Amino acid sequence: MAEKTGPFQKVVVDQDICIGCGACVSVCPYQALELDENGKARLIWDLCKDDFSCVPVCPVNCIWKTSEAPDSAKGKANWYRFSKALSDAEKKEFEDWKAKYKIAWAPA
């Protein structure tokens, strides 16, 4: 299978709902989800390639395609991070994604 190329929609995780079961982490073929220091699911933004297998396996429905996520979840902090420093092209893709989907928070 050919590597998917962006831009990607990605997913949104509401950590207030997450129970830390790890189902999403176990099914993501891109290792784009992890359990953070609080045991909550967190997206690794630059690794997400729109597989979306994480969405249906979540038993508490705390993961959505970004286009379907509630604004309340998109406005929260710490639900995603980067795995590395972003290239200029990735920075532009990130800024475009934030603007398109009205993502209020960004990692430092």
Backbone bond lengths (Angstrom), bond angles and torsions (degrees), N, CA, C in turn:
res aa  C-N    CA-C-N  psi(-1)  N-CA   C-N-CA  omega(-1)  CA-C   N-CA-C  phi
1 M - - - 1.458 - - 1.523 108.82 -
2 A 1.322 116.60 135.54 1.457 121.46 179.70 1.531 110.28 -71.54
3 E 1.308 115.64 147.92 1.464 120.73 177.62 1.527 109.17 -66.61
4 K 1.312 115.97 132.23 1.458 120.10 176.96 1.523 108.80 -71.01
5 T 1.323 115.85 143.74 1.456 120.13 176.39 1.519 109.19 -120.27
6 G 1.330 116.85 153.27 1.466 122.89 -173.43 1.515 113.22 -72.47
7 P 1.316 118.14 -174.93 1.473 123.90 0.80 1.527 111.65 -77.39
8 F 1.299 115.20 150.03 1.455 121.45 -176.75 1.520 111.31 -109.90
9 Q 1.329 115.60 150.18 1.457 122.02 177.07 1.532 110.49 -75.44
10 K 1.327 117.07 -40.88 1.465 124.27 -179.18 1.539 111.05 71.68
11 V 1.332 115.80 -174.62 1.461 121.52 178.38 1.527 109.96 -126.77
12 V 1.320 114.48 161.06 1.463 122.79 175.80 1.517 107.49 -116.32
13 V 1.337 115.98 137.69 1.458 122.47 179.25 1.528 109.01 -117.03
14 D 1.333 117.12 127.43 1.459 120.59 173.11 1.525 107.94 -96.13
15 Q 1.323 115.42 100.98 1.459 120.48 -176.31 1.528 113.13 -68.20
16 D 1.331 117.86 -18.73 1.469 119.91 177.52 1.532 110.98 -70.40
17 I 1.327 116.52 -25.97 1.465 121.28 179.56 1.534 110.86 -92.50
18 C 1.328 116.64 -31.59 1.473 122.50 -175.09 1.525 111.93 -54.43
19 I 1.343 115.45 136.34 1.469 120.88 177.62 1.529 112.10 -103.83
20 G 1.323 116.79 3.05 1.469 120.39 175.86 1.514 115.02 70.92
21 C 1.318 117.74 30.14 1.471 119.96 -177.06 1.532 112.88 -75.19
22 G 1.336 116.59 -23.63 1.455 120.59 178.09 1.520 115.13 83.37
23 A 1.334 118.63 4.91 1.466 120.63 -179.85 1.528 110.89 -58.59
24 C 1.317 117.07 -42.87 1.467 120.80 -179.03 1.524 111.34 -64.79
25 V 1.321 116.05 -39.66 1.466 121.24 179.36 1.523 109.93 -61.86
26 S 1.320 116.15 -41.55 1.461 120.27 -174.62 1.526 113.44 -71.63
27 V 1.331 118.62 -25.40 1.465 119.57 -176.74 1.525 114.70 -97.40
28 C 1.311 118.77 -13.54 1.468 119.98 -176.03 1.529 110.92 -72.50
29 P 1.345 117.56 117.76 1.466 119.76 -178.62 1.530 113.19 -71.99
30 Y 1.336 116.92 -12.50 1.469 120.93 -178.09 1.528 113.10 -104.21
31 Q 1.341 117.44 4.06 1.464 122.40 -176.15 1.529 110.60 52.01
32 A 1.335 115.35 42.38 1.457 121.63 -176.62 1.524 113.23 -94.16
33 L 1.326 117.09 6.29 1.460 121.54 175.60 1.515 108.46 -130.83
34 E 1.326 114.75 148.52 1.468 121.29 178.60 1.518 108.12 -146.20
35 L 1.316 115.71 165.09 1.464 119.55 169.70 1.519 106.58 -94.79
36 D 1.324 116.41 126.71 1.461 120.86 -176.68 1.524 111.21 -79.52
37 E 1.316 115.87 -173.07 1.467 121.40 -177.05 1.528 113.13 -62.69
38 N 1.340 117.49 -16.67 1.463 122.18 176.61 1.528 112.51 -100.43
39 G 1.339 116.35 7.27 1.457 120.60 179.48 1.517 113.70 76.29
40 K 1.317 117.44 19.88 1.462 122.62 -179.31 1.524 109.73 -106.90
41 A 1.324 116.56 148.04 1.462 121.14 178.26 1.527 110.04 -64.41
42 R 1.330 115.00 137.52 1.460 121.26 177.06 1.526 108.14 -138.08
43 L 1.322 115.62 136.68 1.462 122.25 177.73 1.527 109.95 -78.74
44 I 1.319 116.19 137.87 1.467 121.23 169.00 1.527 103.90 -99.67
45 W 1.315 115.91 96.84 1.462 124.47 -165.64 1.522 113.88 -50.23
46 D 1.320 117.15 -50.11 1.464 120.39 -173.25 1.526 113.28 -74.32
47 L 1.327 118.33 -10.07 1.466 120.74 177.97 1.532 112.76 -94.59
48 C 1.323 117.94 -15.96 1.471 121.77 -176.07 1.522 110.23 -72.64
49 K 1.334 115.08 125.43 1.465 121.83 -177.73 1.541 111.86 -123.19
50 D 1.330 116.69 32.50 1.465 122.03 173.55 1.521 114.76 59.00
51 D 1.317 117.55 41.21 1.457 120.77 173.43 1.534 109.98 -77.07
52 F 1.312 117.44 -38.68 1.465 126.08 176.66 1.521 114.89 64.51
53 S 1.332 119.03 11.81 1.468 119.43 177.19 1.523 111.11 -67.42
54 C 1.323 117.56 -18.07 1.460 121.79 178.43 1.530 112.37 -69.95
55 V 1.320 117.41 -29.44 1.463 120.86 -174.12 1.537 112.34 -63.23
56 P 1.339 119.53 -54.46 1.464 118.71 -176.17 1.528 115.09 -72.81
57 V 1.338 118.52 -19.60 1.466 118.99 -178.36 1.526 113.47 -83.11
58 C 1.318 117.58 -12.07 1.476 119.93 -178.29 1.524 110.00 -70.97
59 P 1.349 117.12 118.72 1.470 119.31 -176.87 1.528 114.09 -72.67
60 V 1.346 117.52 -15.59 1.462 120.15 -178.65 1.533 112.22 -115.05
61 N 1.334 116.36 9.43 1.468 121.86 176.38 1.531 113.30 53.19
62 C 1.327 116.13 52.68 1.465 120.06 179.31 1.527 112.75 -106.94
63 I 1.337 117.37 9.05 1.466 122.17 179.38 1.526 108.38 -125.57
64 W 1.331 115.25 131.59 1.465 121.27 179.61 1.518 109.76 -133.89
65 K 1.333 116.31 155.78 1.457 119.86 163.32 1.526 105.09 -59.24
66 T 1.318 117.17 143.62 1.461 119.73 -175.13 1.525 111.96 -56.44
67 S 1.321 117.20 -37.98 1.474 120.58 -179.16 1.528 112.90 -66.39
68 E 1.340 117.18 -18.50 1.467 121.83 -177.22 1.527 112.89 -107.98
69 A 1.320 117.53 -2.75 1.468 121.20 -175.43 1.526 111.51 -75.46
70 P 1.337 116.45 143.65 1.465 118.94 176.38 1.538 110.51 -67.42
71 D 1.312 115.99 146.58 1.464 120.47 179.28 1.525 111.40 -57.25
72 S 1.338 116.96 -33.28 1.468 119.88 -179.56 1.523 111.17 -60.33
73 A 1.328 117.80 -38.45 1.463 121.00 179.22 1.523 110.89 -72.89
74 K 1.327 117.10 -38.78 1.466 121.11 -178.63 1.524 111.90 -66.61
75 G 1.324 117.47 -22.85 1.455 121.27 -177.81 1.513 115.29 -88.08
76 K 1.329 117.46 -6.51 1.469 120.70 -177.88 1.525 111.71 -80.05
77 A 1.314 115.68 162.55 1.467 122.06 -178.53 1.525 111.36 -97.11
78 N 1.317 114.94 157.48 1.472 124.57 168.24 1.519 116.82 70.50
79 W 1.334 120.01 10.30 1.465 120.66 -178.37 1.518 113.04 -84.77
80 Y 1.326 117.34 -5.37 1.461 120.12 173.95 1.519 109.97 -147.99
81 R 1.327 114.26 160.17 1.458 121.27 177.48 1.520 107.86 -148.43
82 F 1.332 116.08 177.52 1.458 121.89 176.15 1.521 108.47 -108.95
83 S 1.328 116.54 150.61 1.461 120.07 178.53 1.523 111.58 -86.87
84 K 1.325 115.80 -13.45 1.468 120.74 -175.02 1.524 107.94 -161.25
85 A 1.320 115.97 173.89 1.464 119.58 171.82 1.524 107.49 -68.66
86 L 1.322 116.64 135.01 1.454 120.26 -177.16 1.525 111.29 -80.13
87 S 1.333 115.46 143.94 1.462 121.10 173.26 1.528 108.02 -70.86
88 D 1.317 117.32 168.95 1.463 120.01 178.06 1.524 111.42 -58.81
89 A 1.338 117.13 -41.03 1.467 120.78 178.66 1.528 110.80 -64.65
90 E 1.328 117.15 -40.87 1.469 120.72 178.21 1.527 110.80 -67.64
91 K 1.324 118.04 -37.43 1.466 121.02 177.15 1.529 110.36 -60.82
92 K 1.338 116.06 -42.76 1.463 119.60 178.37 1.521 110.14 -64.81
93 E 1.335 117.43 -43.91 1.462 120.60 177.97 1.532 110.55 -60.08
94 F 1.332 116.62 -41.27 1.466 121.37 178.69 1.527 110.96 -62.58
95 E 1.324 116.86 -48.45 1.470 120.44 -179.79 1.526 111.27 -62.54
96 D 1.333 116.81 -40.30 1.464 120.96 177.24 1.530 110.93 -63.65
97 W 1.342 116.41 -41.89 1.473 122.04 178.38 1.524 110.42 -62.23
98 K 1.334 115.89 -47.96 1.479 120.09 179.33 1.520 110.74 -56.99
99 A 1.338 116.47 -45.26 1.461 120.42 -177.76 1.532 111.20 -68.91
100 K 1.327 117.18 -45.82 1.458 121.30 -177.03 1.523 111.92 -60.63
101 Y 1.336 115.99 -43.11 1.474 119.88 -174.97 1.520 113.64 -101.80
102 K 1.337 117.22 8.14 1.470 122.47 177.00 1.531 111.95 56.16
103 I 1.331 114.91 51.09 1.461 121.32 176.51 1.529 107.68 -83.66
104 A 1.309 116.69 121.05 1.461 120.14 -172.67 1.519 113.75 -84.73
105 W 1.337 118.19 -28.56 1.459 121.41 -172.28 1.517 110.61 -109.76
106 A 1.334 115.51 147.54 1.468 120.62 174.68 1.514 108.99 -139.31
107 P 1.343 117.17 141.83 1.468 119.79 177.09 1.527 110.43 -63.41
108 A 1.321 115.41 151.81 1.480 120.34 179.96 1.520 110.65 -70.43
